[in-house]
């Protein structure tokens, strides 16, 4: 029974974050293949704890509360290098900006 409750809670959280991002127009998130190009090209990631790849994985998993309370969200310099180099065109920087707005 407890396992079912945990599964339903995860689904609920995932659906909630997915709906928010979809309503905001971010439909490309499922295209992320976790290749790591965003993290490898991130100038902020070289000097801070920002790992855009892990942040995008959390978004895909729908870990809303974990994302919104993570200080890593604020390390992005919004230079858009990740978007320019993403082979799938995932708007990582725009998603980070949107998530920052939710966190405030």
VEXFI-251930 format. One record per residue: residue in three letters; x, y, z of N, C-alpha, C in turn. Coordinates in steps of 0.05 Angstrom, whole numbers, padded with zeros to 5 digits, always signed. Layout:
BEGIN
ALAXYZXYZXYZ;...
This chain:
BEGIN
UNK+00017-00024+00000+00000+00000+00000+00017+00025+00000;UNK+00038+00025+00017+00056+00048+00018+00070+00053-00008;UNK+00078+00032-00022+00091+00034-00048+00072+00048-00068;UNK+00047+00040-00067+00027+00052-00086+00024+00082-00080;UNK+00024+00089-00055+00022+00118-00047+00046+00133-00057;UNK+00070+00122-00054+00094+00135-00063+00093+00139-00093;UNK+00085+00118-00108+00083+00119-00137+00063+00141-00145;UNK+00040+00142-00133+00020+00162-00140+00030+00190-00134;UNK+00044+00193-00112+00055+00220-00105+00076+00229-00126;UNK+00093+00211-00134+00113+00217-00154+00099+00225-00180;UNK+00079+00210-00188+00064+00216-00212+00051+00243-00210;UNK+00039+00249-00187+00026+00274-00183+00045+00298-00185;UNK+00069+00295-00173+00089+00316-00174+00099+00320-00203;UNK+00104+00297-00216+00114+00298-00244+00093+00311-00261;UNK+00068+00303-00258+00047+00315-00275+00044+00345-00269;UNK+00046+00353-00244+00044+00381-00237+00066+00398-00251;UNK+00091+00390-00249+00113+00404-00261+00111+00403-00292;UNK+00104+00380-00302+00101+00376-00331+00079+00395-00342;UNK+00057+00397-00328+00035+00414-00336+00043+00443-00336;UNK+00057+00451-00315+00067+00479-00313+00085+00486-00336;UNK+00104+00469-00342+00123+00474-00363+00110+00472-00391;UNK+00092+00453-00394+00077+00451-00420+00060+00476-00425;UNK+00046+00485-00404+00030+00509-00406+00046+00534-00413;UNK+00072+00534-00404+00090+00556-00409+00102+00554-00437;UNK+00097+00532-00451+00106+00529-00478+00132+00513-00482;UNK+00141+00500-00460+00165+00484-00462+00159+00455-00468;UNK+00155+00450-00494+00148+00423-00502+00172+00406-00509;UNK+00195+00418-00512+00219+00404-00521+00234+00388-00498;UNK+00224+00390-00474+00239+00378-00452+00242+00348-00454;UNK+00222+00335-00466+00224+00306-00469+00245+00299-00490;UNK+00254+00318-00506+00274+00313-00526+00302+00310-00514;UNK+00306+00319-00489+00332+00318-00476+00341+00289-00473;UNK+00364+00283-00484+00375+00255-00483+00397+00252-00462;UNK+00400+00272-00445+00420+00271-00424+00449+00267-00434;UNK+00455+00280-00456+00482+00276-00469+00504+00291-00453;UNK+00496+00312-00438+00516+00327-00422+00529+00350-00437;UNK+00521+00355-00461+00533+00378-00476+00528+00404-00462;UNK+00504+00407-00450+00498+00432-00436+00517+00436-00412;UNK+00521+00415-00397+00540+00418-00374+00568+00422-00382;UNK+00576+00409-00404+00604+00411-00414+00610+00439-00425;UNK+00590+00452-00435+00594+00478-00447+00588+00502-00429;UNK+00578+00496-00405+00568+00517-00387+00592+00532-00373;UNK+00595+00558-00378+00616+00573-00365+00612+00575-00335;UNK+00587+00576-00326+00581+00578-00297+00587+00551-00284;UNK+00583+00530-00298+00588+00503-00287+00617+00498-00281;UNK+00635+00512-00294+00664+00509-00289+00672+00521-00262;UNK+00656+00541-00253+00664+00555-00229+00644+00551-00205;UNK+00621+00539-00211+00601+00536-00190+00592+00507-00189;UNK+00572+00502-00173+00561+00475-00171+00539+00470-00192;UNK+00535+00488-00210+00514+00485-00231+00520+00462-00249;UNK+00502+00443-00251+00504+00420-00269+00477+00420-00284;UNK+00477+00433-00307+00452+00435-00322+00440+00408-00330;UNK+00457+00389-00335+00447+00363-00342+00431+00350-00320;UNK+00442+00352-00295+00428+00340-00273+00402+00356-00266;UNK+00403+00382-00271+00380+00399-00267+00357+00391-00287;UNK+00365+00386-00312+00345+00378-00332+00334+00350-00325;UNK+00351+00333-00314+00341+00306-00306+00320+00309-00284;UNK+00325+00327-00265+00306+00331-00244+00280+00342-00255;UNK+00282+00359-00275+00258+00370-00288+00243+00347-00301;UNK+00257+00330-00316+00244+00307-00329+00231+00289-00309;UNK+00243+00286-00286+00231+00269-00265+00209+00282-00249;UNK+00207+00309-00253+00185+00324-00240+00191+00330-00211;UNK+00216+00332-00203+00223+00337-00175+00221+00367-00169;UNK+00197+00377-00170+00191+00405-00168+00202+00418-00142;UNK+00196+00407-00119+00205+00419-00094+00235+00419-00092;UNK+00247+00397-00100+00277+00395-00099+00290+00416-00117;UNK+00278+00420-00141+00289+00439-00160+00286+00468-00149;UNK+00262+00474-00140+00256+00502-00132+00271+00510-00107;UNK+00279+00491-00091+00294+00498-00067+00324+00495-00070;UNK+00333+00487-00094+00362+00482-00099+00376+00509-00106;UNK+00397+00515-00092+00412+00540-00098+00425+00538-00125;UNK+00429+00514-00136+00441+00510-00162+00425+00525-00184;UNK+00400+00528-00180+00382+00542-00199+00391+00571-00204;UNK+00404+00583-00184+00412+00611-00186+00440+00616-00197;UNK+00455+00594-00203+00482+00597-00212+00484+00602-00242;UNK+00462+00598-00257+00462+00602-00286+00466+00631-00293;UNK+00484+00637-00311+00489+00665-00320+00471+00673-00343;UNK+00454+00655-00352+00435+00660-00375+00450+00668-00400;UNK+00472+00656-00406+00487+00662-00430+00477+00648-00455;UNK+00460+00627-00451+00448+00612-00473+00468+00594-00488;UNK+00492+00589-00477+00511+00571-00490+00499+00543-00492;UNK+00485+00535-00471+00474+00508-00470+00454+00504-00493;UNK+00437+00524-00498+00418+00522-00519+00431+00522-00546;UNK+00451+00538-00550+00466+00539-00575+00479+00513-00582;UNK+00488+00499-00562+00503+00474-00567+00486+00449-00564;UNK+00462+00451-00553+00445+00427-00549+00438+00415-00576;UNK+00444+00389-00580+00438+00376-00606+00408+00373-00610;UNK+00392+00375-00589+00363+00371-00591+00347+00398-00589;UNK+00361+00420-00585+00348+00446-00583+00331+00450-00559;UNK+00339+00437-00537+00324+00441-00512+00330+00468-00500;UNK+00310+00484-00494+00315+00512-00484+00321+00512-00455;UNK+00344+00502-00448+00352+00498-00420+00352+00525-00405;UNK+00363+00546-00416+00364+00572-00402+00336+00583-00398;UNK+00319+00581-00417+00291+00590-00414+00277+00575-00392;UNK+00281+00549-00391+00269+00533-00370+00280+00541-00342;UNK+00306+00546-00340+00317+00555-00315+00305+00582-00307;UNK+00302+00600-00325+00290+00626-00319+00261+00623-00309;UNK+00247+00605-00323+00219+00600-00315+00218+00588-00287;UNK+00236+00569-00281+00237+00556-00255+00244+00576-00233;UNK+00262+00595-00240+00269+00616-00220+00244+00632-00214;UNK+00228+00638-00234+00204+00654-00229+00185+00638-00211;UNK+00183+00612-00214+00166+00596-00197+00177+00595-00168;UNK+00204+00596-00166+00217+00594-00139+00214+00619-00123;UNK+00210+00641-00135+00209+00667-00121+00182+00670-00106;
